């Protein structure tokens, strides 16, 4: 899947991605090739997701290959 960073909650270590499937939660521990501190709202990302108890959550988030 692809999407863009919607919001980063730096002090709590998580954020949200806007995607065609809706808003997707992610935790800093699922970042594959980027540091949490380097992510910016609007930045494009690729990710895998699964349905969790509160909606979609990312299981792997990575920056797209150039």
C-alpha positions as CSV (number, residue, x, y, z in Angstrom):
1,X,0.0,0.0,0.0
2,X,1.0,3.6,-0.4
3,X,0.1,6.8,1.5
4,X,1.4,9.9,3.0
5,X,2.3,10.8,6.6
6,X,-0.7,12.6,8.1
7,X,0.5,13.3,11.7
8,X,3.5,12.4,13.9
9,X,3.2,12.3,17.7
10,X,6.9,12.4,18.4
11,X,6.7,12.4,22.2
12,X,4.6,9.2,22.1
13,X,6.4,7.4,19.2
14,X,3.6,6.9,16.8
15,X,1.8,8.5,13.9
16,X,-0.9,8.2,11.2
17,X,-0.8,7.6,7.5
18,X,-3.4,8.8,5.0
19,X,-4.2,6.1,2.4
20,X,-6.9,5.0,0.0
21,X,-8.0,2.6,2.8
22,X,-8.4,5.4,5.3
23,X,-6.2,6.5,8.2
24,X,-3.6,3.9,9.3
25,X,-1.9,3.9,12.7
26,X,1.9,3.2,12.9
27,X,4.4,2.8,15.7
28,X,8.0,3.9,15.4
29,X,9.0,0.2,15.8
30,X,7.6,-0.7,12.3
31,X,9.9,1.6,10.3
32,X,12.0,-0.3,7.9
33,X,14.3,2.2,6.2
34,X,13.7,5.6,7.8
35,X,14.3,7.1,11.2
36,X,11.2,8.2,13.1
37,X,12.7,11.7,13.6
38,X,13.1,12.2,9.8
39,X,9.5,11.7,8.9
40,X,7.5,14.7,7.9
41,X,3.7,15.3,7.3
42,X,2.9,14.9,3.6
43,X,5.9,12.6,3.0
44,X,5.1,9.6,0.8
45,X,5.5,6.1,2.3
46,X,4.9,2.5,1.4
47,X,3.5,0.1,4.0
48,X,1.9,-3.2,4.9
49,X,-1.1,-3.1,7.1
50,X,-3.4,-5.4,9.1
51,X,-6.8,-4.9,10.8
52,X,-6.4,-4.3,14.5
53,X,-9.0,-3.8,17.3
54,X,-9.2,0.0,16.5
55,X,-8.8,-0.1,12.7
56,X,-5.9,-0.5,10.3
57,X,-2.4,-0.5,11.7
58,X,0.9,-0.6,9.7
59,X,3.2,-3.6,10.2
60,X,6.0,-2.2,8.0
61,X,6.6,1.3,6.9
62,X,9.3,2.3,4.4
63,X,10.3,5.2,2.2
64,X,9.7,4.4,-1.5
65,X,12.7,3.6,-3.7
66,X,13.7,6.6,-5.8
